[in-house]
Amino acid sequence: MFNQLNTNLDTSIKAITPEGVEFVLSPAGLPVRTIAYAIDKIIQWVILLFIYIVYELLNFSFGFWIFYLIMFLVNWFYHIIFELACKGQSIGKRAMGIRVVKSDGSPVDPGSSFIRNLLRFADSFFMLFPIAYICIASSKGFRRIGDWAGGTLVVYSSLAKNRVNNTLSRTLEKFESVTLPRPVSQNEKQLILSFARRYSLLGEARANEIASLYAPNAAYLMGAARKLSGEL
């Protein structure tokens, strides 16, 4: 029952450093990235509004074209500047505990950042970002076109993962304990607990989609996780 759960649930990606040290990256999904992007977009609007107000108050005489130039620079270089200066985190990404890294887990470099942000125009085609949503939702690693071209990933920072681990017990308290109909192996226990740890990161819809293939619903697996967590 739970053997295939690992394939569908385990969205983590293994990376190996040049020294041969293996570690695991946890890509950020669509909901958290959407919120981070919305925060960044609001900040961009505030910056542009502030510049426009200053422009009007000072009554600059060199033409309104300069404001369009500034709008272009803010829209295109906001993310690049923050990603390079703040270890892969814009303000929105920092608020959501995620960051941009290269596919091997190393810090994002200028070339990768420029390419991934240059291709936002492709991801935002038709303005409502359908291409970005489809790519993120359907690809392993939740990559949009810019991520594929730039060789980047958006992953949870260690701080965010620690917060998830620290809140697991509080999350499980919301569900009734469920005793599974048969004994499960240690590996199966870890898979169920892994599902529980990622429950809040997956979002309710995605969690139910995964769980429905192997259990009545996500609440059933969360109840099983509560039961099993007390046995470890």
Legacy VTK file of the C-alpha trace (Angstrom):
# vtk DataFile Version 3.0
C-alpha trace
ASCII
DATASET POLYDATA
POINTS 232 float
0.000 0.000 0.000
2.646 2.496 1.018
5.485 1.503 -1.309
4.295 3.855 -4.049
3.602 6.597 -1.524
7.279 7.437 -1.456
7.337 8.130 -5.208
4.380 10.499 -5.106
5.101 12.136 -1.791
8.847 12.395 -1.813
9.442 15.618 -3.715
12.881 16.012 -2.190
15.929 15.976 -4.447
19.318 14.554 -3.572
22.384 16.627 -4.396
26.081 15.848 -4.106
28.750 18.447 -3.358
32.094 18.419 -5.243
33.546 16.792 -2.107
31.133 13.867 -2.512
28.866 14.793 0.402
25.208 13.930 -0.268
22.395 16.079 1.084
18.698 16.578 0.414
16.959 19.629 -1.035
13.259 20.235 -0.335
11.710 22.115 -3.280
8.999 24.653 -2.471
5.596 24.014 -4.034
3.093 26.210 -5.816
1.151 27.654 -2.821
4.159 28.994 -0.914
5.828 30.312 -4.071
2.629 32.091 -5.107
2.422 33.845 -1.738
6.110 34.811 -1.879
5.659 36.221 -5.382
2.580 38.187 -4.305
4.539 39.737 -1.423
7.359 40.714 -3.792
4.935 42.163 -6.333
3.283 44.325 -3.665
6.719 45.599 -2.600
7.549 46.411 -6.230
4.324 48.398 -6.531
5.130 50.293 -3.328
8.603 51.146 -4.664
7.148 52.386 -7.948
4.444 54.368 -6.170
7.057 56.032 -3.969
9.188 56.911 -7.003
6.158 58.292 -8.824
5.178 60.489 -5.863
8.731 61.837 -5.574
8.785 62.405 -9.320
5.560 64.439 -9.151
6.551 66.424 -6.054
9.916 67.436 -7.461
8.372 68.159 -10.845
11.301 66.793 -12.828
11.633 68.318 -16.281
13.470 65.531 -18.095
10.307 63.777 -19.240
8.002 61.022 -18.096
10.069 58.445 -19.994
12.434 58.187 -17.032
9.621 56.749 -14.912
9.028 54.011 -17.487
12.744 53.243 -17.436
12.665 52.952 -13.635
9.558 50.736 -13.858
11.445 48.463 -16.248
14.468 48.271 -13.938
12.361 47.525 -10.857
10.323 44.833 -12.616
13.307 43.114 -14.194
16.096 43.504 -11.673
14.316 43.435 -8.297
14.573 39.645 -8.029
18.082 39.457 -9.480
19.491 42.006 -7.021
17.902 40.330 -3.995
18.808 36.800 -5.105
22.468 37.734 -5.509
22.766 40.040 -2.502
20.633 38.071 -0.008
21.637 34.445 -0.600
18.850 33.616 -3.023
16.073 35.316 -1.073
13.875 38.196 -2.111
11.786 39.796 0.619
8.836 37.552 -0.217
10.953 34.416 -0.275
12.558 35.311 3.048
9.101 35.827 4.572
8.035 32.363 3.388
11.305 30.647 4.349
12.389 29.706 0.830
15.376 30.556 -1.356
16.750 30.118 -4.882
19.711 27.780 -5.339
21.355 26.045 -8.275
20.272 22.500 -9.087
23.210 21.052 -7.158
22.325 23.066 -4.054
25.101 25.626 -4.473
24.346 29.378 -4.222
22.714 30.932 -7.250
25.159 32.808 -9.481
24.603 35.934 -11.642
24.134 33.965 -14.871
21.555 31.581 -13.422
19.663 34.371 -11.679
19.590 36.518 -14.818
18.294 33.678 -17.015
15.596 32.502 -14.570
14.292 36.053 -14.179
14.627 36.953 -17.856
12.243 34.098 -18.660
9.522 35.382 -16.354
7.953 36.826 -19.496
7.455 33.271 -20.795
6.060 32.015 -17.483
3.707 35.001 -17.238
2.329 34.686 -20.771
-1.373 35.755 -20.849
-0.684 37.658 -17.576
-2.270 35.030 -15.307
0.846 32.839 -15.192
-0.840 29.651 -16.493
2.419 28.331 -17.929
4.269 28.854 -14.640
1.464 27.211 -12.662
1.362 24.183 -14.955
5.151 23.744 -14.947
5.473 24.099 -11.170
2.536 21.818 -10.418
3.559 19.063 -12.825
7.358 18.927 -12.599
9.571 17.231 -10.047
11.265 19.982 -8.109
8.382 22.375 -8.877
10.328 24.196 -11.576
8.997 26.851 -13.908
10.534 27.476 -17.343
13.006 29.979 -15.904
14.223 27.414 -13.384
14.794 24.800 -16.078
16.703 27.252 -18.279
18.718 28.722 -15.417
19.407 25.399 -13.721
17.852 26.557 -10.456
15.490 25.349 -7.755
13.394 27.170 -5.182
13.831 25.258 -1.924
12.905 25.530 1.709
15.627 26.987 3.885
16.832 24.991 6.885
15.022 27.440 9.166
11.726 26.747 7.420
12.244 22.978 7.666
13.016 23.291 11.352
9.771 25.169 11.861
7.916 22.353 10.111
9.533 19.720 12.339
8.853 21.739 15.479
5.164 22.088 14.652
4.584 18.441 13.680
3.270 17.416 17.082
0.880 20.377 17.167
-0.353 19.497 13.679
-0.959 15.868 14.608
-2.976 16.903 17.666
-5.721 18.054 15.295
-6.321 14.500 14.061
-7.777 11.456 15.785
-5.371 8.534 16.153
-5.906 5.778 13.601
-4.759 2.191 14.087
-3.747 0.666 10.770
-5.406 -2.662 9.862
-2.065 -4.478 9.658
1.440 -4.122 11.094
3.701 -1.840 9.069
7.432 -2.000 8.571
9.853 0.617 9.874
10.242 1.972 6.348
6.465 2.328 5.988
6.321 4.131 9.328
8.906 6.620 8.114
6.966 7.189 4.886
3.773 7.945 6.799
5.606 10.274 9.172
7.259 11.955 6.191
3.799 12.605 4.793
2.779 14.147 8.112
5.838 16.414 8.201
5.083 17.689 4.711
1.335 17.929 5.135
1.341 21.682 5.789
3.805 22.282 2.939
1.833 20.285 0.396
-1.423 22.136 0.869
-4.720 20.418 1.605
-5.626 19.737 -2.026
-2.293 18.131 -2.906
-2.196 16.176 0.370
-5.649 14.717 -0.296
-4.692 13.941 -3.891
-1.679 11.912 -2.747
-3.468 10.222 0.140
-6.546 9.261 -1.899
-4.485 6.744 -3.870
-3.611 4.730 -0.761
-6.066 5.700 1.985
-9.576 7.156 2.374
-8.165 10.681 2.763
-5.273 12.707 4.150
-6.857 12.804 7.599
-6.595 9.000 7.742
-2.850 9.084 7.097
-2.400 11.949 9.547
-4.253 9.940 12.180
-2.013 6.961 11.439
1.012 9.251 11.778
-0.220 10.422 15.174
-0.573 6.827 16.305
2.835 5.826 14.959
4.616 8.890 16.348
3.717 7.730 19.838
5.282 4.336 19.155
8.701 5.594 18.069
LINES 1 233
232 0 1 2 3 4 5 6 7 8 9 10 11 12 13 14 15 16 17 18 19 20 21 22 23 24 25 26 27 28 29 30 31 32 33 34 35 36 37 38 39 40 41 42 43 44 45 46 47 48 49 50 51 52 53 54 55 56 57 58 59 60 61 62 63 64 65 66 67 68 69 70 71 72 73 74 75 76 77 78 79 80 81 82 83 84 85 86 87 88 89 90 91 92 93 94 95 96 97 98 99 100 101 102 103 104 105 106 107 108 109 110 111 112 113 114 115 116 117 118 119 120 121 122 123 124 125 126 127 128 129 130 131 132 133 134 135 136 137 138 139 140 141 142 143 144 145 146 147 148 149 150 151 152 153 154 155 156 157 158 159 160 161 162 163 164 165 166 167 168 169 170 171 172 173 174 175 176 177 178 179 180 181 182 183 184 185 186 187 188 189 190 191 192 193 194 195 196 197 198 199 200 201 202 203 204 205 206 207 208 209 210 211 212 213 214 215 216 217 218 219 220 221 222 223 224 225 226 227 228 229 230 231
